[in-house]
């Protein structure tokens, strides 16, 4: 039997993206929470649609990340507004090195328009896409050129951080994050999120590198069967040790993603004039 040695990787992990969107529904206020709760299955199950879209739309990939250090030495030097960034870098460079904060802004206003039109399917679709991009904005390795540790001999760390760890440990997380809050400036908030997330890149990489140098190599990986194939993955012991050294980083970022997602949904509804979401056709 051939042994499949590819590490299991996905953006935030299918599980985490679905969980973030699902939990965000429960922080919404009266006036919109009933509609979202009635369609929570769609909101959750379609949370990974943007990742699947990459196979059909070559422009999709750039919407999920921002290679900060490729643009500028420090994140504060990157123009905040799209037109200013386009003028400085050009569209080709932007599409190559990521447009995540601007995509969050675009998706936000697409959701505002869907609310204004009281189009239930567009509301659900735009909500799931916006939640996905916000989830990605909370993953440190979505904000660096070294997105999979390929520049530091840590290939596989991307899926390790955002997929393996949440799948193993998120049941222990405290997801009581309070109620959704109104966001005055969606683009400014997106940059605030990404700036914080980018600040976690160094520790994400450094802590794993230190662990790798001290952990017995033969205990680093384990094997499990998925879809009929035997796959290689980080062992529970290695994962647990790394998770502990990160000092709740993954939990904090998932919590922040839940709050941000619900708050962006709520703000879009407010900016649309708080339309009545009752008696709209259910999702199919």
C-alpha positions in Angstrom: 0.0 0.0 0.0 1.3 3.4 -0.9 1.6 5.8 2.0 0.3 9.3 1.5 2.6 11.7 3.3 1.0 15.0 2.5 0.0 16.9 5.6 -3.6 17.8 5.9 -4.0 21.5 5.3 -6.9 23.9 4.6 -7.6 27.6 5.1 -8.4 27.9 8.9 -9.4 24.3 8.3 -12.8 23.5 7.0 -13.9 22.8 10.6 -12.7 26.1 12.0 -14.3 28.3 9.2 -17.6 26.5 9.7 -17.4 26.9 13.5 -16.6 30.6 13.3 -19.5 31.4 11.0 -21.8 29.3 13.1 -20.9 30.9 16.4 -21.1 34.4 14.9 -24.8 33.9 14.4 -25.4 33.8 18.1 -24.0 37.2 18.8 -26.4 39.0 16.4 -29.1 41.3 17.8 -32.8 41.1 17.6 -34.0 42.1 14.2 -31.6 39.9 12.3 -30.7 36.9 14.5 -33.9 35.0 13.7 -33.1 35.0 10.0 -29.5 33.9 10.5 -30.5 31.2 13.0 -33.1 29.9 10.6 -30.3 29.6 8.0 -27.5 28.6 10.3 -26.9 25.4 8.4 -26.2 27.3 5.2 -24.1 29.9 7.0 -21.9 27.1 8.4 -21.8 24.6 5.6 -21.0 27.2 3.0 -18.2 28.9 5.0 -15.6 27.2 2.9 -17.1 28.2 -0.5 -14.4 30.8 -1.1 -11.7 28.1 -0.8 -13.5 25.9 -3.2 -13.9 28.9 -5.6 -10.1 29.0 -6.1 -10.4 26.1 -8.4 -12.8 27.9 -10.7 -11.6 31.5 -10.4 -7.9 32.4 -10.6 -8.5 35.8 -9.0 -9.9 34.2 -5.8 -6.6 33.2 -4.2 -5.3 36.8 -3.7 -8.4 37.6 -1.7 -7.3 35.4 1.2 -4.0 36.8 2.2 -1.6 39.8 2.4 2.1 39.3 2.0 3.0 42.3 4.2 6.8 42.3 4.0 6.7 41.9 0.2 4.9 45.2 0.0 6.8 47.1 2.6 9.3 46.5 5.4 6.6 47.6 8.0 2.9 47.2 7.6 2.2 50.9 8.4 3.8 51.9 5.2 1.2 50.1 3.0 -1.4 52.5 1.6 -4.7 51.8 3.3 -7.0 52.8 0.5 -7.3 50.6 -2.6 -6.8 53.4 -5.1 -3.6 54.5 -3.4 -2.3 51.0 -3.3 -3.2 50.5 -6.9 -1.3 53.6 -7.8 1.8 52.5 -5.9 2.0 48.8 -6.7 -0.1 48.2 -9.8 -2.8 45.6 -10.2 -0.4 42.7 -11.2 1.6 43.1 -8.0 -1.5 43.4 -5.9 -3.0 40.2 -7.3 0.2 38.4 -6.7 0.9 39.5 -3.2 -2.6 39.6 -1.8 -5.6 42.0 -1.3 -7.2 40.7 1.8 -8.1 44.0 3.6 -9.6 45.5 0.5 -11.5 42.3 -0.2 -13.0 42.5 3.2 -14.2 46.0 2.4 -15.6 45.0 -1.0 -17.4 42.0 0.5 -18.8 44.2 3.3 -20.5 46.6 0.8 -21.7 43.7 -1.3 -23.5 42.5 1.9 -24.9 46.0 2.5 -26.4 46.0 -0.9 -27.8 42.5 -0.4 -29.5 43.6 2.8 -30.9 46.7 1.0 -32.4 44.5 -1.7 -33.7 42.0 0.9 -32.3 39.2 -1.3 -32.1 36.3 1.1 -29.7 34.2 -1.0 -27.3 37.1 -1.6 -27.4 37.9 2.1 -26.5 34.4 3.0 -23.8 34.1 0.3 -22.2 37.5 1.0 -22.3 36.8 4.7 -20.5 33.5 4.4 -17.8 35.0 2.1 -17.3 37.9 4.3 -17.0 35.6 7.4 -14.4 33.5 5.5 -12.2 36.5 4.7 -12.4 37.8 8.2 -11.5 34.3 9.5 -8.4 34.3 7.2 -7.5 37.8 8.5 -7.0 36.3 12.0 -4.5 33.7 10.8 -0.9 34.9 11.2 0.4 32.9 8.2 -2.1 34.7 5.9 -0.2 37.9 6.5 3.3 36.9 5.4 5.2 35.7 2.4 6.4 32.8 4.5 2.9 31.5 4.5 3.8 27.8 4.9 7.1 28.1 6.6 8.8 27.3 3.3 11.4 30.1 3.9 12.4 28.8 7.3 12.4 25.0 6.8 9.0 24.7 8.5 6.9 23.5 5.6 3.5 22.4 6.8 3.1 24.9 9.7 0.3 26.7 8.0 -2.2 23.8 8.1 -0.7 22.8 11.5 -1.7 26.2 13.1 -5.0 26.8 11.4 -6.4 23.3 10.9 -4.8 20.7 13.1 -4.8 22.7 16.4 -8.4 23.9 16.2 -9.6 20.4 15.3 -7.9 19.0 18.3 -8.4 21.6 21.0 -11.3 24.1 20.1 -13.8 22.1 22.2 -11.9 23.5 25.2 -12.1 27.1 24.0 -14.3 29.8 25.6 -16.4 31.3 22.8 -18.4 33.7 25.0 -17.4 36.9 23.2 -20.2 39.3 23.9 -22.6 40.9 21.5 -21.9 42.2 18.0 -20.8 45.8 17.9 -21.2 48.4 15.2 -18.0 49.1 13.1 -17.7 52.7 12.0 -15.1 52.1 9.3 -15.0 48.6 7.8 -11.7 49.2 5.9 -9.9 50.7 8.9 -11.1 47.8 11.1 -9.8 45.3 8.6 -6.4 46.9 8.7 -6.5 46.9 12.5 -7.2 43.2 12.5 -4.5 42.4 10.0 -1.9 44.5 11.8 -2.6 42.7 15.0 -2.5 39.3 13.3 0.7 40.1 11.5 2.3 40.9 14.9 1.9 37.2 15.8 3.9 35.8 12.8 7.3 35.8 14.5 6.1 33.9 17.6 4.1 31.5 15.5 7.2 30.5 13.6 9.8 30.9 16.4 7.9 28.7 18.9 7.5 25.9 16.4 11.1 26.0 15.3 12.3 25.8 19.0 10.0 22.9 19.6 11.2 21.1 16.5 14.8 21.4 17.6 14.1 19.7 21.0 11.3 17.3 20.2 12.2 13.7 19.3 11.8 13.5 15.5 10.2 10.0 15.6 7.4 11.3 17.8 6.6 14.4 15.8 4.2 12.8 13.4 1.4 10.2 13.5 -0.7 8.6 10.8 -4.5 8.3 10.3 -6.8 7.2 7.6 -8.9 9.8 5.8 -11.0 9.1 2.7 -9.5 5.7 2.4 -5.9 6.9 2.4 -3.3 6.8 5.2 -2.1 10.4 5.9 0.7 11.9 7.8 -0.1 14.6 10.4 1.4 16.2 13.4 1.1 13.9 16.4 -1.2 14.8 19.3 1.8 15.1 21.7 3.7 17.5 19.4 0.5 19.4 18.7 -0.4 19.7 22.4 3.1 21.0 23.3 3.0 23.6 20.5 -0.5 24.6 21.4 0.5 25.1 25.0 3.6 27.2 24.0 1.4 29.4 21.9 -0.3 30.5 25.2 -4.0 30.5 23.9 -3.1 32.3 20.6 -5.3 30.1 18.5 -8.2 30.4 20.9 -7.8 34.2 21.1 -7.7 34.5 17.3 -10.8 32.3 16.8 -12.7 34.3 19.4 -11.7 37.5 17.7 -12.8 36.1 14.4 -16.2 35.2 15.8 -16.7 38.7 17.2 -15.5 40.4 14.0 -17.7 38.3 11.8 -20.8 38.9 13.7 -20.0 42.6 14.1 -19.4 43.1 10.3 -22.7 41.3 9.6 -24.5 43.5 12.1 -22.9 46.7 10.8 -23.8 45.9 7.2 -27.4 45.4 8.3 -27.4 48.8 10.1 -25.8 50.6 7.1 -28.5 49.1 4.9 -31.1 50.8 7.1 -31.9 47.7 9.2 -34.3 46.1 6.7 -37.0 43.7 7.9 -35.6 40.2 7.4 -38.8 38.4 8.3 -40.9 36.5 5.7 -38.1 36.2 3.2 -37.7 33.0 1.2 -35.6 30.4 3.1 -32.3 29.2 1.6 -32.4 26.1 -0.5 
